[in-house]
Amino acid sequence: MLKKLLPLVLPLLTALTASSAWASGDFTCEPVWALKHAARDDCSNTAFLSPGNDSRINLQLLMLDLRARAHPPAVGPNLDDSGDAALFTLDEFGATVQAILSGKPVKPADPNAPVSDLADGEGSRCVSNTLGSSGFIDALKDARGLPDSERAALAKARDDFAPTCNGGAQAQLAAFKLSVRSAAGRQFAGYLAGAAAFYDANYDEAHKQFAALSSSNLAWIKEAARYMLGRVELNRAQIHAFDQFENAPSPDKVDTASLMAARTAFQAYLHDYPQGDYAASARGLLRRVDWLGGDDTKLSEAYAQAITRAGSGAGNVTVPDLAQEVDNKLLGRVDLSAINDPILLATMDLVRMRAASSDDAKPASAFALAELEAQRPRFAGHAALFDYLLATHHFYVGKDPAAVLALLPSEAGDGSYLTFSRQVLRGLALEETKNPSAAQLWAQLYAGAHQPYQKGAAELALAMNYERGGSLDLVFAPGSPIRDVDIREILLRHAAGPRLLRDRARAPDAPEHERQVALYTLLFKDMVHGRYAAFLQDAALLPADAGRKPSDANAPTPGPDLGLFRWAGSGTDANDDDPYPCPSLHDVAGILSRAAHDPHGLMCLGEFIRRNALDGIELERRPPVDELGGAPSQFPGAGVARLDIYQQVIADPKAPANDRAYALYRAVNCYGPSGYNHCDGAGVAIGQRKQWFKMLKTGYAGSRWADALKYYW
């Protein structure tokens, strides 16, 4: 409840944000469809401990394991399908974690929303007035010896009190002209006076008021005043600690005496009120004292305790928020020698195993195995985690999958993210060593996965195994565990052959969108891979309404535009005076099915591509070999690009003059006006373009194409 948080000031809550100078920055996300991420990838976090994960993801996975051990029912099966994705962002993960722990859906944070300065370390007192109101009002209701008239006047004053950090809080309080005579009433009025002085940064007066109330006979007043003495000194200590554009404090500008006074006040409060209303907040503010003082050893110890409390559900900071705070205030600057906690140390070690990138301070190779081995004593009681770190080093840094298999035996799942991580890494090592038992491991992991995002990871791994093993049909077989829409569509677009595409295009049990993707891919590849007769047959699968616009102009398009394959050509309509007319795509396929090198048929295929902006279409861009869809495609032949078509026709001495001239014109224009090839296909040097230009101007002088072309690029 809010009244348990603090009086008039906000506790140290660090909001989950997408901006961190050290861990991540989620902007426009395009996931990389693989489980092995050696370098950090903010859009492709996975449900197992990985160097490529955002450090806050890895830390949360380990904290969730702590919580599951302390409260097994607290983390269980997913609330819905939101936690089944193979890859996810930090915000998506945080929302899912909150949903699981709270038992109700939580929307992902808006990455464009304003970020509280508290998350980045400014620690302003200026945002706490509203949260502190309820404790004061509740205490008024319970106070004995307080006349009703004074109770009402004090409650109204508190409700109307709206201080800012721009000054005037004390003047605002004075304007209320509170008149209280009872001993209890004077104490509540004194508390408001202390709060007003606090907001006005009049710390001497605030300290005076709260010190006078620290021996009050009213329980809430006494406890709150004791707590506020620490807050006063903490805010005094940091007056000059932050530069205007810096989120980290400058230790040499911190008021050391006030900082020590704040530590003493908070420790005294916790000694007398270990379970007090503000105990959790006081512990969080002690972390802030350590941070402002630059004491990384004490700070790491404080975070280790906070991690244990958050994992048990006893802390006042959520699991995602604590991960954010640790990342902001510790992990980006700490010397590893200051960390003894296995969870914090593991989080740091995983970061140090990342492959070198522009965002990494050091390449992964700088983290020697011997240095990791030297940490073994600090992982006492956490042998499984340490063995996993050793195996991760062997895999990502040492490139030694056999060593991984020696360290990580096959083991039954226990629902934890650590055990899941150990088996995923074992599976990746099996894949690297071409061990056929990898598929069985992925299937077992899928069957035993119950935590958020675990099923998605196993699903992606199994799909990649099937693809690379030539068993793509298993992905789409009845009862297949691979249900992720993105995974299935990537495989249809890049890996499937004609038979599978045709089967999925007409499968009655397939979702409509999947059928559309399969048919679109089949028809497009039929044409650009030179399977013209097959196109004529497969086009019979087009639905009758393909190409028709919905009656509602605002209706969403349900899938890929199958109307593309009903292209009517150009220059065939009485109102279309196209200088290079072409028949319909169906007729173009007919021409090329009879003569695959027919110049006009080829040029009209090029027109189909050009007029429909299909140059460099994603269907023809195979993903990297280590990603989903990156295995050799089962679709025969290679796709043809427009520039390839033009070069074929230019090289054909029997091509009609108009077709050849148009091919020259279009080939040169592939580079206009940027000088870069936007027609796809094999590029040519500028000298070749100059030769084409001269060939058009001399060999086809007087043609509309020669007259139209003024430059070469």
Secondary structure, DSSP 8 states (H G I E B T S, - for coil): -GGGT-SSS--------SEETTTEE-SS------S--SS--TT-B-SS--TTS-HHHHHHHHHHHHHHHH-GGGS-S-SSGGG--SSB-HHHHHHHHHHHHHTS------TTS---HHHHT---STT-HHHHHHHHHHHHHH-TT--HHHHHHHHHHHHH----TTS-HHHHHHHT-----SHHHHHHHHHHHHHHHHHTT-HHHHHHHHHHHTT-SSHHHHHHHHHHHHHHHHHHHTTTTS-TT-SS--GGGS-HHHHHHHHHHHHHHHHH-TT-TTHHHHHHHHHHHHHHHT-HHHHHHHHHHHHHHHHHT-SSS-HHHHHHHHIIIIITT--GGG---HHHHHHHHHHHTS---TT-SS-GGGS-HHHHHTTGGGGTT-HHHHHHHHHHIIIIIS--HHHHHHHS------S-HHHHHHHHHHHHHHHHTT-TTHHHHHHHHHHH--STTHHHHHHHHHHHHHHHTT-GGGGGSTT-S---HHHHHHHHHHT--HHHHHHHHT-TTS-HHHHHHHHHHHHHHHHHTT-HHHHHHHGGGS-TTTT---SSTT----SS-GGGGG---BS-STT---SS-B--HHHHHHHHHH-TT-HHHHHHHHHHHHHTT-TT-GGGS---TTSTT-S--SS-S----HHHHHHHHHT-TTS-HHHHHHHHHHHHHTTTTTSS--S-SS---HHHHHHHHHHHHHHTTTSHHHHH-----
